[in-house]
Amino acid sequence: MRYEDVYRRSIEDPESFWAEQAEAIHWHVRPRAILEYDDPPFRRWFAGGLTNLCYNAVDRHLDARGDQLALVAVSSETGVTREISYRELHREVNAFAAVLRALGVGKGDRVVIYMPNMAEAVFAMLACARIGAVHSVVFGGFAAHNLALRIDDARPSLLIAADAGMRGGKVIPYKPLVDEALAASKHPPAHVLIVDRGLDPRRSVVEGRDVDYATLRERHLGEDVAIEWLESNEPSYLLYTSGTTGKPKGVQRDVGGHAVAMALSMRTVYDVGPGQVMFSTSDVGWAVGHSYNVYGPLIAGATSILYEGLPTNPDPGVWWSLVEKYRVRTMFSSPTGIRVLKKQDPEFLKKHDLSSLKWLFLAGEPLDEPTAQWITEGIGKPVIDNYWQTETGWPVLTLLPGLDLKPIRFGSPGLPNLGYRLRVINEASGEDAKPNEKGVLVIVPPLPPGCMTTVWNDDRRFLASYFGHFRDLLYSSLDWAVRDDDGYTFILGRTDDVINVAGHRLGTREIEEAVATHPGVAEAAVVGVHDELKGQVPIVFATLKQSNTETADDVARGMLKRVVDQLGGVARPARVYVVNALPKTRSGKLLRRSLQALAENRDPGDLSTLDDPGALEEIRGKLARGPDGAG
């Protein structure tokens, strides 16, 4: 089938198109309507239909492929590999669901999961889905402050945590972070369920609150927990993403639309079907981890590889060794991951048999052409960029090798995905940008199945954050883009103050707020600047209070510590510059884009409204001399 024909039908006759796609999943009760759209931009896909994500991911495969591998959890940190069939996955998920029920968790309750890439994280997610609980996975690298914010917004009845994670051979205790987060939280859950990996033997235990999973698992192993059939539009999970206000947004996903989108994308985008193998290197705490480590491959009846560890341990060929061993068909990683490998001996790309590998997909941040060229030549396989967001849950721009592979153009994630009606809008006029003219990428509603339904408990924020930028209730991606004469779209970067560090979205406002807690800091501005390895990194410009008695180096080190303590190591600024004044307009607006331009050695733009020209000149000198206390 031609891409053009299928795409045109998906946007011109969406109800008929999505009715066909809905046949790919199991419905306990079939939908009464494919689309209800009487309250734009809110929409209801497959309204009235009853289904369940866990049933579609596990139970329905038992007869045809019960003994096939469903999940392979590999940890190069602990040296443990677990190969789990669909039948074994069914048993473990039922046991976990029984444990949740025993702890009082029911339909609609929220469960926060704070775990690394380990099999029990997948069991926990699917167990929540089985009983109709709403899971919210928090990346294990986030600090206690970040965890507390998410707890207070979701108000969970249970928190599930590993005792510890590992990175680069170093144990990272999670339990102290959980204890600190709960102490700071206004709405702590009644229980904390600990999955003990034996990595932190000195972990604390709070009597009456902390519960050991292994003990309860043994008690409930062998139980069958009934499926909770959910209306298609009920929430399946929350996934928090950084915003410009400093408060994270709880992206809310539905049940039926998510399942249908996963089934379609596995077939058309990632070209993976029943019995085949997909390897996503993402963390389960990110959107890719939810969609293509867990739900997508399992809904498709495929095998999913879950990896805990660095791409260079025990050697830079570890990913490719897994491709060879498990005959991976499609691999999904990030440009940062590939740039890490680019620093290693290229011979590691050729040590393993990659004959099973058909496609390497890269997403999470813009893919630069040199990196794309290097990995394409290195492994001799097509490398496909794709663009999407936590909010969309599956690709917005991509090529579709499972349907009709169009030519790859380095630098572009490709063409509009099925169901996405896209425009590139001139920011000033609101009109369509001309070919090769910069504009904002927008989606014409209704958003297709699988996209967020709202912000958790905050419809107003959903409307303001995503639909309040242009007339006609257009969804703004908040990304600059250009579209060429052939319809290929190129992403140019964010229009707001969210930066992308190695695929992790960070709000500069969040970092500024952490920096500002230092008693010596008067004012701070954080900008994201280009980095060859990570895509972008945050850097800090700060002024000090007159009452401050510490040296600039000491304050800079203190600012770094505050950011790491409150937001985690992933948010650590690359550089800190202590200055006498920050550049502002005469009306008091801080010129962040000028700061970013100077830091990237670009023209800072029109400075005619600058209140103090000397501020920028001082910053030029500071950039030339080097950072304070953060080298």
C-alpha angles and dihedrals in degrees: 000000000000116000091223093057096047093044093049091052092048092060101031097045103021098159094055091043095050093043087062093047091051088066089073093073135053119261119195086194118015118237118267090210132019094212134012112187108164097124107048131236089017111080138178118217119201091001115203094015117131120213142136131225095215093051091050092046099043123001100050091057097054098092097045101034110008093137095044118105110263099174134017110191110195124183118186085182098062096022091235124134122186120194110197126187124210089256092051090045089053091052094048094045091050091051091049091047090051089052090051091051091049088055091053099258114149144161113320095012116129122235121192114211117200105180142121126239099302133131094252090060088061092044090052094049093049092044090056090049090049095058097035096253118145112238126205114192115202118200109253092229093065119108126241094263091056091047092050092053091055093046092053092049097045096036094207125200090213139024119204117200140168115233088239148339130219134223126178090351092305120121114231109199111218099183096071088051090050091049091049093047093050091048089055095042124100092204108037117174121251094242140029114206110206122205101202114211093175091246098116109038091170095058117138125245123211107208114233093014109053118069128188113234097205091058093051093042091057089051095051103032110127096029121128114220116202119242115254104221110216132199108252095250099048113113117271099181147342122230117185121221131184119264135191093251096064092246113103119237120234103225106209119210126194129224111235098035091048092051093049093047091050092051092049096045094047089056103038105027106029097027094221123140140171114319094012126114131243125188117196115179092202126118117251087237092070131071093253089053092053095045104035107021094047124007104027101051094040094048086052092052090243133132118259124206113213113194129194114189146049123305088238101050124127082359137331090266096064095105092049091048088059091048088055097043097048098031094240114203101188127024126194122195142140133266089243091057090052092046088055089055090045088068091057133077106291089218088081087070089062102042096087137057106256096172092119093055113099102167142018113201121195126193145141097085137019113297111225118219097239091055092046091049093047097052093041091056093039098057099022093228133118111270113207122196116208132185127212142128140232085253095057097043094207136039121306095181122027146116117260112222091169089062112021120335112219121199115289115240114195111233094030128087086211135233135347112289121236112288096016115114102197136188134178108223131201103239095219103041101028088226126125112280117239119249110289091011118125117248144139118283110235137177119224108227147271089073110226123252115289096037122114115284097205144318109284110269091345116087090161091059090047090055096042097043099046111015103032099080103074138022120262091047093273116179108240116213087197087227128119114232145168126208120209128218092272095052097257111143125216119200114220104183143276127323092203136049098277115113130197116228111184090327094313114119113223128180111227086212090061091053092046091053091051092048091048092060089073106103093224096054120097100177137350139192123196122197134176116238132189117272125186094221107032101029092234136012130191120246126188131222112188141173122210132230117254088238092059113117100179125098119258090249092053092049090048091053089047091052091052091051092051092052093049093045094049103033106018135249093293089070096049109133115241092218140009124205120191109205138173095237140007118228112258138166119247087260090058100255113148112234100224094159090055090051090050092049092051092048089053092045092248133133107282091216132224109000097173092115094049113131096204116022089187091068093067092044090054090050091050088056093046091051090052094049098045140248130307118251093333105085 
